């Protein structure tokens, strides 16, 4: 009766089955510790671009200010040539087959702008906040920017030195399943918040559609501070896909990477969603909770049977062979119960 086989098997059998069940559902989990923690998080923080959105932004509006519309597009594309940022890809996609001039001395100012020299002109494609820091924008330009941002669009300004040449509005549509995923997390008792470097108006517009809280205009170091603050109120998971998200993924209790994200994010995260679906986050929470329930059941079975047969053996009610059978039976029972997790399907 002192043989602890069933008790020893109760946890690893359930964890292994849980990880295998997750893999079948496109949920890659890097170990039992991550699987255990995911189900106990109080808050899940989401990056916006590429996580809650499709990561397929498109230029929707071009507002010429100091240059013709086509010139605004070609100059902006020249500055963004070589950049892997989603907004840069949107601008280059809009330029299409237009004749894009060569650019030199391209440089990124993280979270603010990209600068380059094009035809001897020091150009920049940056956020309205970056443009405002260089020189105050005219009131009518500010009103136009605000109107576009309230439509959930990200606005960038093409600058020649401090002089704005035009505005480009870019919109990245939310993933089709994002709203349902947030609703499922809410039903599970988990708070959702969007942490984005985008402007507050765009962030509020998208977050309002999806039904979650938002904190906008955050630099990568700001996200780290917010993750640390949120951890004071309980365990937190972070969901992201980009290089800038990697520090926040590492800082959180559980980091979750989108399957189509960068290698850095996938390497840093504790779990990955291989189906490129936001509902995978709520599926992870359900799988974790199902696994922990299974572990508690297994421990109860293992200890309960031991206790019953230990007492009955000491009282002379049962003998050696029933005790041996109960020990073997408990081992089979916890193993069979753990294997039930292989049939896991998200509700």
Secondary structure, DSSP 8 states (H G I E B T S, - for coil): ----HHHHHHHHHHHHHHHHHHHHTTEEE-SHHHHHHHTT-SEEEE-IIIIIB-S--EEEEEEESSS-HHHHHHHHHHHHTT---HHHHHHHHHHTTS----EEEEEEETTTEEEEEETTEEEEEEEHHHHHHHS---HHHHHHHHHHHTTT-EEEEEEETTEEEEEEEEE--B-TTHHHHHHHHHHTT-EEEEE-SS-HHHHHHHHHHHT-EEE-S--HHHHHHHHHHHHTTS-EEEEE-SGGGHHHHHHSSEEEEETTS-HHHHHH-SEEETT--THHHHHHHHHHHHHHHHHHHHHHHHHHHHHHHHHHHHTTSS-HHHHHHHHHHHHHHHHHHHHGGGG----
